[in-house]
Amino acid sequence: MSAIERIEITKPKSGTNTGTVIFLHGSGGTGQSVKEWIDMLRENETFSHLKILYPTASMRPYTPLKGEISNVWFDRLQISPNCTEHLESLNPMCEELKKLIDQEVKEGIPLNRIVIDSTQQLSSKKKLSQNDVLLEVMNDFKNDVFTIKEVEKLVKEWKT
């Protein structure tokens, strides 16, 4: 079973894609609902040079909901930061996301211009500008991936 059910896509307004953002929905959500939410936040602002992907996780039993079927990226034994990862469902999801990234690279997007983010953090904000959304996305990648200087450089590059 594929970890991804379908993908909503927002193509760059300029027609030239120089980077890709992949937004993952939270437990029980869909790519379509995230796209609608991001579109509402952006209002008239556009990412003229970015392609945005909004994949939807496949339906699977979700242990925290007593096995109820839900759109989730992977199962959890419980909702706790101390809980062991459920690798049997986590690994296939990672492989599917790797395929998405590989496809973007195959289409000419450099790996350092592809970002994956979860909208669970974004949903706590009331009104975000295009730059706020980008900074929130990059925030997840500052920890253990990039130095702050590298993140600042990436954000500067993404704005041009």
Sequence and secondary structure as in RCSB ss.txt:
>XXXX:A:sequence
MSAIERIEITKPKSGTNTGTVIFLHGSGGTGQSVKEWIDMLRENETFSHLKILYPTASMRPYTPLKGEISNVWFD
RLQISPNCTEHLESLNPMCEELKKLIDQEVKEGIPLNRIVIDSTQQLSSKKKLSQNDVLLEVMNDFKNDVFTIKE
VEKLVKEWKT
>XXXX:A:secstr
  SEEEEEEE  TTS   EEEEEE  TT  HHHHHHHHHHHHTT   TTEEEEEEEE EEEEGGGTTEEEE SS 
 SSS TTS   HHHHHHHHHHHHHHHHHHHHTT  GGGEEEEEHHHHTT S   HHHHHHHHHHHHHTTTS HHH
HHHHHHHHH 
